[in-house]
Amino acid sequence: MDVKMLATSARHRSRTTATHARALARIVGNRQIPLLLSLSKNLATPVYRAFFLTSAAGHGVLRTLAQGPAGADELAAGLGIPGGGDRLRSWLDIGVQLGDLGFGDGRYRLRSRVAKALSRPENDAVSAALEEVVRFHATVLLQAPAMLRDGRRLSLGDQDGGVIARSSRIVQPFIEEAIARTLDRTSPVRLLEIGCGSGVYVRYAASLNPRLSALAIDLQEEVAEEAAANMARWGLANRVRTRHGDLRALELQPQFDLVTMHNNIYYFPKAERTAALERARALLAPGGRLLLTTSCQGGNAGLRALNLWFENADFGGPLPHEHELVWQMERAGFTGVSATQIVPGEQFRAFVGTNAHAFRTAQA
Ligand SMILES: C[S@@+](CC[C@H](N)C(=O)[O-])C[C@H]1O[C@@H](n2cnc3c(N)ncnc32)[C@H](O)[C@@H]1O
């Protein structure tokens, strides 16, 4: 290279460096860049993680990786994806980038504490609760203003009964505490559970009282079928009958000592709750009791999103206020109605009322 060429190259390099420096100054001076970086770290990344983990848990990938590291081809085969794992890699690599999966020697493994925890069967309710947030709460948060503007509403079909039955178990310790406080443990008890979901609370009641027999009903056919399968699996099929049905249309004689409704009063529109409670009361023998547990108004962001979902549904209504539900139970003919906050600070209540007069009807 001669002297002239050297000089030209040096001039070019210094022009390039100056161009880079000016570009950098423009970028650093742009106020949107720090905002973008902050959003990416504090908002977008947690959202991506929530979505990735929901998908990985829901498709069984976390459970598979809990057995040991696996390659993309093996994971693709497990998921029934034809043609190997090449196209699944982009999805898996996002998990690696987010820190939830690790990768080495051509195989993926669980890495983050959250991914490991969600892979455990005993944390299934938490996994389902995350899925509820991602699939249903996020949808209503995104769409509520437009739905209100366009007069659109959510319907029961916009939910996934199986996921909701699993996620509802997040409050299992509270509900079991309420059942333990209410249930007679020695006399024979005829229990009617309305909206039984997976059936875990009937199982719990049956475990506390060996003389208890039950009818468990659920509005959604696939949920009732799952509950029936669970009863058989738990060896309770001879004590618990399971039926697909709606409380409002159920043809039964008043015969039950205890009626339970867990996590479903908001499946009834506010104006129809007294009638639904009256229907539940009418199925109780004289002296029988209703135990109703529910999240109430005023809770955390998750409960407010749940409230928003049902407020915008065409079949349900908002979470109840404690005083309002007590009043509705009294109007439905229950006596001695009590409301108990089972866990201090949590907006979760157990309501108990007695059917003193078997055939008393609600006033207007
Ligand atoms: C949020 S899930 C709760 C399931 C279960 N009770 C639990 O706590 O795990 C509410 C359930 O109530 C059922 N349900 C709602 N309205 C009902 C009705 N009118 N009659 C019977 N079941 C009903 C739904 O189908 C759903 O499975």
The ligand as an ORCA input file, in Angstrom:
! r2SCAN-3c Opt
* xyz 0 1
  C     -64.666    -22.041     39.237
  S     -65.312    -23.618     39.039
  C     -65.111    -24.278     40.687
  C     -65.100    -25.760     40.732
  C     -65.041    -26.341     42.151
  N     -66.194    -25.995     42.922
  C     -63.792    -25.852     42.852
  O     -63.884    -24.945     43.668
  O     -62.714    -26.371     42.562
  C     -67.073    -23.346     39.043
  C     -67.850    -24.557     38.599
  O     -69.245    -24.343     38.865
  C     -69.979    -24.903     37.800
  N     -71.302    -24.256     37.736
  C     -71.537    -22.970     37.459
  N     -72.854    -22.727     37.454
  C     -73.475    -23.890     37.745
  C     -74.837    -24.290     37.831
  N     -75.850    -23.425     37.616
  N     -75.125    -25.573     38.142
  C     -74.120    -26.462     38.322
  N     -72.799    -26.148     38.215
  C     -72.477    -24.874     37.930
  C     -69.115    -24.607     36.584
  O     -69.427    -25.455     35.504
  C     -67.716    -24.814     37.120
  O     -67.234    -26.113     36.898
*
